[in-house]
Structure formats: structure tokens, C-alpha cells
Amino acid sequence: MRQVRTLGLLGTGVIGGGWAARALHFGIDVVAADVKPQMEEWLRGAVANAESALARLTFAPLPPKGKLSFTTDLNAMARQVDFIQENIPEQIELKQRVLAEASRHAPPDVVIASSTSGIMPTDLQRDMVAPERLLVAHPFNPVYLLPLVELVGGQRTSTAAIDAAARFFTTIGMHPLRVRREVPGHLTDRLQEALWREILHLVNDDVATTGELDESIVYGPGLRWAAMGTNLIYHLAGGETGMRHMLRQFGPCLKWPWTKLEAPELTEALIDKMVAGTQAQAAGRSIRELERLRDDCLVAVQQVLREYNIGAGSTLRALEERLYAESAAAGRARIPAGGAAAGPLRVFESRVRPEWIDYNGHMTDSRYVQVFGDATDVLLRHVGVDDAFRKAGRAFYTVESRVVHKAEARCGEDLYVVSRVAEVDDKRVRFAHAMHRKRDDALTATADQVYLHVDTAAGRAAPMDAALRARLAALGAPGG
């Protein structure tokens, strides 16, 4: 299966817009195809609405944003992309027809994935050319922030297709969950459906309102689920002996008539209750307002979980580690192998992102520190200061950072940083950076940063080994 540089969207809508926003943000071009030409404006609006939250999800160095194009010719899209994600309505005959047609135009090494929330991939493969490359890749709304994607193979799906899909989704910051075998509704929707049916019963029987039921999740189990899910939480509930004690103690409750898994009849009266309840919860806020509120909360939760490397936070941390490693690899490629540097080294390139702009239309102060820090990261990784170095109980801590501003950097400006080691001794290293605009090489800012070598176990400064000091010294150059 081929490397994915261009993603094709077969149908747009809410899910297609989410796929587009995520892929574009992480440097993948997108060709969106929809039979309705008016969906292009909707799609571009959805991508723009997602950008604010995506921009705050991670501050790791990102690749240049992908380019978005739109067509009403589904077959032309299929011929020019490296991966196809289908997002058309949940009608099995329609999906079968459109997927079969796309498969006749897409090269056989192009994976075709369906966003279906419940249809089994074997049914979707029925009339396809090269059906072994079809799988379900079921995301969750908003696709651009929630990392989970369920990967489900059909009877004819190849392992290579599943592996290729997992690699691609990991590249754009997702958590691919391989479902062992196909079942209607996959995994997550079956769990959500059970909860949803119980909600409908409780509202229908006037036991609770929609707001009260949401509060019962938001203020309680929802907070636990974000980090550990249901099973690990119940394992904790069993005390020292874990799940075994929990099941023995609470197992008899499973025989009690607490739940009604069969859904109630969806009468007009029940529909009215659900609508009135959710409108009261919305409190006059528009869907777009609620989307932004939801997105702000999802960003904040994932950033907190990242600190503890658990749940969706572990996916975000892994994404950031890869982005930093790729940025450092690109910078190290510009550093001569062996010997002393002949001059300041061009180690980092970036573009001024929209979220970096202050009220004057220029790059805000904190972003200068961020970019210079990213340049330092390249140099430190080059001399061997990596995860293994830190796990061995050593680190470099910033003790001084001085930035001097020389010229404006506006939104969309391409920048590059040249750097050198200005000074190094047993415990300290000083980096000198200069940031330039790429279009005219104008100097926009300089930075002088001092880092202290620390024994993290002892919690104090400590001498670095001679080999590390020599590698740092080799990055020094006169002038600059």
C-alpha cells in the first residue's frame, strides 16, 4: 500500500469535514468529492471552524498545512489520491454502489475506508474491484479532535490494508483500535447504544430530564471514563483483589431489573420531551457556539491527560514526540556530519501560524520563544539529548532566555532559524539563534539561551560527560 500524501473524501458532511480538518492540519492534501456543489462552501466553513481548536491542541512543530480541493466528479477524485475515506449516508445499497464505482477508478494499492457507524465491511465489499483493500475506519465526532478510529476488516480484507490504514491514521494523530471481528455497530456504538436506550426509557417514564441524565455522567463517571474507561475503573472498585472481588460483590446486581435494553417506542410525546430537554440545556446557544465550547473542553482534557500519559493524552503525547523527532531530523540533515561547524547552522524552519498573531497583526512574543526553543531542541537531539538521555536521569534546564526583536513577522510568513553554540563548559551551554524571514532573509529576531545540565535524580546541576561537551563544542562557530 502506498504512502499517503493526498486523502480523498467520498462525500463530505459533518464527518467528511472533520476528516478534512484533521488531515489538512497535519500536512495531508485533501481532494473532497460530493455530488452537491454547494457542499464546497460548507466544507471550507467546517474546516475554518475547526482550526481554532486544532491550533491549540499541540504546539509541537507541524508540517506545512495540506491543500484542499473540491470536485463533483467522484471518479476523478478516486484516480488521483492515495487513500479514500467514504462518508456518504448510512444506506447500504448506496454505499455498495458508490464504493464499487470508486474501486473501478482507484489504483489497486489505494486503501478504501468507510466511516460507517454500523454496517459490516463484508457487506460493503460485495461488488468492489480489489475488495481486499476495503475496511471500516469508524471515527467519532468531532473527527479533528477525538483520536479514536475503529478499524474493522471484512471477510476479504487484507492484513496489509489494515496495517496501512493504521499507519496513516497514526500519522494524523489518531488512535487506531483494531476490532477483532466484524459485528454490527462495531464496538463503541454498541456501548453508546445501550446507554442511549436507557436514557430514552428514563425520559419516557418521567424519571429524569435530558439535563439531569447528562449531569449524572458529566459530574461522575464521565470524568473517570476519559482516563480509564469502564473496565479498569471497575477493577479499582474491587480493592486490592481487583475485578474478581468486584464481580463477586456486585455480580448479583446483574440479575436485578435496573436496565431496559430494548428501546422504547419513539412516540411523538417522547420526541417532544427529548427536544424540549436539549433545548433547555442549550440555553439559547447556537450549534456553532456549542461546537466551540465542546472543542475547547476536548482540547483542555486531552492536554491534561497528556501530562499523565494516559487515555487520549497518550495519543497526543506520541504525536508530539513524532513531530518533534521529524522536525529535529529535518534540522539535523542540514548539520555537517563530523567536525566543527563552518558557521551558524540553519536548523529550523517554520511558518507563522494564524493562532500566533497578536492584536497588532504580528507574531506574538511567546511564539518567538517557542520557535527558538524548537531550534534548540534540534541541536540538543543532534548531540544525543533524547528520551534515553532523560530516562538516564539527565536533562538540560533553561536558566536564561533573552530575545531581541528586529523586524515584523506576519501571518503566513516563512521563517528559518540559524543557530550555534556560543559557549559551553562543564555544566552550561549557551545557544545563539537568529530568526530570518525566508522571502528576503531579513533578520526578525535574535535569542541568547543558557541551559544548565542537571542530574534530575539529585535535583541539582552536574557536570556533563566529556563526549557530550565535545559534541556541543563542535556546533560552535566564530561570528554568527
N, C-alpha and C positions, 0 to 999 in steps of 0.2 A: 504494500500500500504506500502511496506517495506522501511526501511531506506536505503539510497543509499551509499554504500561503494565502489561498483565497477560499473563503467559505461561501457556498451557495445556499440561499434560503428559498425553499419551495413553499411559498405562502408566507405572509407576514403576520399581522395581528399582534396581540399583546405578547405572545411567546416569541414570535419572529422578531419583534422589536427588541425584546430582551436579549436574544441571541446576537443580534446586530450590535447592540451597545457594548456587550462584553467583548466580542471578537475585535471590534474596531479599537477598543481601549487598549487591548494587548497586542496591537500591531498586525492584525489579520485583515486583509481586504475582504469586503463583503459584496457579493452580487445578489441582490434581492429580486425575486421574481414573484409577481402576483398578477392575476388576470384583471384586477381592478386598478387602472392607472392612478386613481385618486389615493391609493394606499401609499404612494411615494411620499406625499406631503405628510401623511400621518406617521409614517415610519421615521422620517427625518425629525419630526417633532418628538417622537418617543425617545430617539437616541439623544437628542439635546436635553430632554428632561432627566435622563439618567446620568448625564455627565457630572452633575454636581456631586452626587453621592459617590460615584466611581472615583472621582478625583480625590476624595478624602479617604478612600478605603486603604490605600497604601501610598507611602511617599518613596518607595523604592524606585530606582531609575527605570523608566519604561521605554520600550522601543517606540519609534515613530508611529503615530496613530495610523490605522488602516484607512483605506479609501472606500467610500460607499457608492455603489451604483445601483440603478433600478431598471428593470425591464419587465415588459408584459409577455415576453417570449420565454416560456419555461424551458423549452428545449435548448435555446441558445445559452441560457444560464448553465444548463447541465453540461454543455460541451466545454466550458471554459473555467471550471472550478476544480478544486482538489478534494472537496468534501461537501456533501449535500445534507442539509438538515431540513426535514419536511415538517411543516407547521399548519397544514390545512385542516378544515373542520373534522370532527370525530365521526365521520361517516365511512364505514369500512369499504363500501363499493367505490366511493370517490377516491379514497386513499389508494386502493388497489389499482385503479385506472391511472391515476396520476403518477404513482411510483413506477408502474410498468412502463409508462411512456418515458419518464426521465431515465430509466435504466437503459433504454434503447439508444440514448444520446450521450450519456455519461461514459467515459472510458471505464473499462472493467476494473481498474485499480483505484477507482474513486469510491470511498465508503458512502453509503446512503443510510442515513439515520432518521428515524421517525420520533417526533416529540409526543406521540400518543400517550395519553394518561392511562389507557386500559386495554387497548387492542393488542392481541398477541402477534409477535413478529412472524410466526409461521403463516398466519393468515395474510399478512401484508406481502410476503414473498411470492405469493401464488403465481403471478403472471410475469415476474421480473426476468430480465436478462441478467445473468450472473447474480443470482439471488443470494449467494454466499456472502456478499458484501452488505447485505441489509441487516440492520439491528435496530432495536428501540433504544433511543437515548432520551430518557424522560427527565426534563428539568423541572424546576419549581419557581414560581413567580414571586419576586422579580428575578428573572434568569441572570441579570447582570450583577446581582449581589449574593444570591443564595448559591453556594458552591455545589450542592448535591446534583448529580445526574445519574439516574439508574440505567445501567447498560444491560439489555436483555437480548439474548440471541434466540433465533428460531431454529427449527429443525435442520435448516441448511446453512445457517450462519457459520462462517469460518472463525477459528480462533484468531487468525491474522486480522480479521476485520475488527473483532472486539479489542485486540491489543492496540491496533492503530487508532481506534476511537479513544481509548483510554489515554494514549499519549497526547493526542490533540487536546482533549478536554483538560488534561493536567496543564498543558502549555498555557491555556487561557484561565488558569486559576481555579479549576473546579475539582471536586472530589468524586471520581468515578466509582460507583458502587456496582460491582458485578453481581447480578441476580443469578442464582444458581440454575434456575429453570423457569421457563415462562409460565405465568399464571395470569388470569385476567386481573387487571388493576395493579400488576407488579407488586411491590412491597408497600411503599409509603402510602399510596392512595387507599390500599385496603385498610391500613391502620386509621387513616383520616376518616374513611367512610364509616367505620364503626363508631367513632366519636360523633360524627355528623348525624348519624341516625339517632343516637341517644339524645343529642341536642334537640332534634325535631320532636321527639317524644316529650321531652321536658317542657318545651314551649307549648306544644299542642295540649298537654294536660294542665297547663297553667301552673306548673311547679316553679318555673323561673322565666325571666325575660332573657332576651339575647344578651343584654348588657351584663346581667348577673352571671350568666354562664361564662362569658368571656372573662369576667373578673375572677371566676373560680380557677381559670387557667393562668391568667397573666400574673396574679399575685402569689401563685403557689407552684404547681408542677411545671408550668411553662419555664420558670426560671431554672429549674433543675434540668429539664429536657435539653435546654440549649447547650449544656456542657456534657451531660452523661447519658441522655436518653432514658428509657423506661427500665430496661433490664438491669443495668448497673446500679441505678437508684434503688431498685427492689433488693438487689444483692446487699447494699448497705443497710437496708431496713432489717435484715436478718441478724445484724450484730456480728460478733466475731465468727460465727459459723456461716454467715452469708446466706446465699439463696436457699440452701437446704432448710435452714431454720425458718426462713421467711415463708416458704411454701408449706411447711408443716404447720406453722402457726396460723397463716391466713388462708391456706388452701380450702378449708371448709366453706369460706365465704363464696367460692365459685359456684356453690350449689344454691346460694340464696338468690331470690328474684330481684337483683339490683338493676339489671340491664335488660333492654329490649332490642335485640339486634335486628329484628325485622322492622323495616322503616314504616312509619305511619302513613296513612293515605294523605297525599298532598292536596288537601282541600283548600278552597279559596279563603276560608277562615284562617287556616294555618299560614298560608302565604301572607295574608294581611298582618298577622302577628309578627312574622319574621321581618317584613318590610318596615312596619312601624318601629320595631325594636332597633333595627340597624340604623334607621334614620335618626332616631333619638340619640344613638351613640355617635353618629357623625356630627351632630350638633351644628348643622349648617355648613360644615366644611365640604368643599368640592372633592371629587375623586382625586384630582391632581394634588390638592393640598394634603389629603390623607396619604397619597403615594409618597410625597416628600417626607412626611412625618415618619411613615414606616421605614423609608430608606435611611433616614438619619438614625433611627433606632438600630437598624440592622448593621450599619457601619460601626456604631459605638459598641454594640455587643460583640461583634467579631474582633474588634481591636482589643477589647478587654480579654476575650478568650485567647487571643494570640499571645498575650503576656504569659499565660499559663500553659500554652501549647496543648490545648485540648479542644475537642469538637471542631467547629468550623474555624476556630483560631489556629489549629494546627495546619489546616489547608492554606490559610493566609500566610502563616509563617514560612511554610515550604515554598510558596510562590515568591515571597520576598527574597528568600535565600537564593532561589534560582535567578531572579532578576539581578540581584547584586553580583552573583557569580558571573553571569553573562556580561554585565557591564564591565566588571573587572577584567574578564578575558579579552574584551574588545580593547580596553586600555592597555593591557599588558602586551598585546600584539604590536603596539607602537613603541615598546621599550626594547632597545637593542639587547640581544642575548649576550650576557657576559661583558666584563669590562666596565669601565666608568662611562657615565653618560656624557655625550659630547655637548650637551646643552639642556635647557629645560625641556621636559618631555610632555608631549600632547597626550594626556592620559584620559580625558573625559570629554564627551560631547553630549549636549542636551538641547532641548527646545523649551522656550519659556511657555509653560502651560497656562491656560486661561485662569485656573484657580490660583496661580502665583501672582496675580496682578493686584495692586492696591488701588485706592480710590483716585490716585493720580494717573493711573494707566501704565505704571511701571512695575517691574518685578519688585515685590515687597522684600524688606530687609531679611526676614528669616529664611527666604529661599536662597539668598546668596550663601548663607552659612550651610544650608543643605547641599548645594551644588559643590561647594569647596570640600565639604565633608565626604561627598561621594568621590571626589578626586583623591582625597587622602586614602579612602578605602581601597582604591585601585592600587596605590603604591604599597600599602600595608599587605594586601593579599599577594602582591608580586614578590615580597620578601618572605612570605610564609606565615603571615599573621592571619590564620584562618580558624575554622571551628576546632580543629585538632589542637591548635596553639592555645585557644581559650580553654578548652577542656583540660589541658595540662596545667591549668592554674596560672596562666599568664595573660596579660592584657595591656593595652595602651589606653590611658585615660586622658581626655583633653584637660589641660590646665590653663590654656590661654588661647584666645582666638581674636584676631584683630583684622577687621575688614575696612578697606578704603574704597569708596565709590568714585569712579572716574567718568562714566558715561551711562546713558539710559539703556535699559534693556526692556523692550516692549513685547506684548503678547505675540507669540509666533516667531520671535527671533531665534535663530540657531546660534548656539554658543559653543565654545570649546575652552578647555582649561589646560594651560601648560603648568607643569609643576616640577619642583626639585627639592631635594633635601638640603636645606640651608646649613644645618648644623646637627651633629649627633655626638653624644657622649655615652657613658655607661648606662645612664638612666633616662636620658631625654633625647627626643628627636624634634627638630623644628622643620616644618614644611613651608615652603614659599610657593604660593599659587598666583596665577594671573589669568583672569577670565577675559575672553575676547568675543566680540560679535563675529560671526562667521562671514557675513556678507562683505565686510570692509576691514576685518582684522582689528577694529578699534578696541582699545583696552577699556573694559567696562568696570573692572574692579580688581583689587589685589587682596590677598589674605595671607596672614602670617599666623601659623598654628603651632602650638607647642604641645606635645604629648609626653606623658610620663609612663615609663614601663613599670608595671605593678605586679607584685605577687598577690594574686587575688585570695589565696588561702590565708596568707598572713595579713592582708589588708594594708599593705604599705609598699612604697617604692622599692624596687630591687634592681640590681644590675642585669642587663640583658646579656645573653651569651655572645661571645666574640664573633661567631659566624653571622648572627643576625645583625650585629652592629656593622660588620663589613659589607653585608648586602645593602643596608641602608646608606652607608657611606658611598657606595658605588652609584647611587642615584643623585649624588650631589654634583653640581657643576658651577663654575665661576660665573658671575654676572647673573643674567636671568631676570 
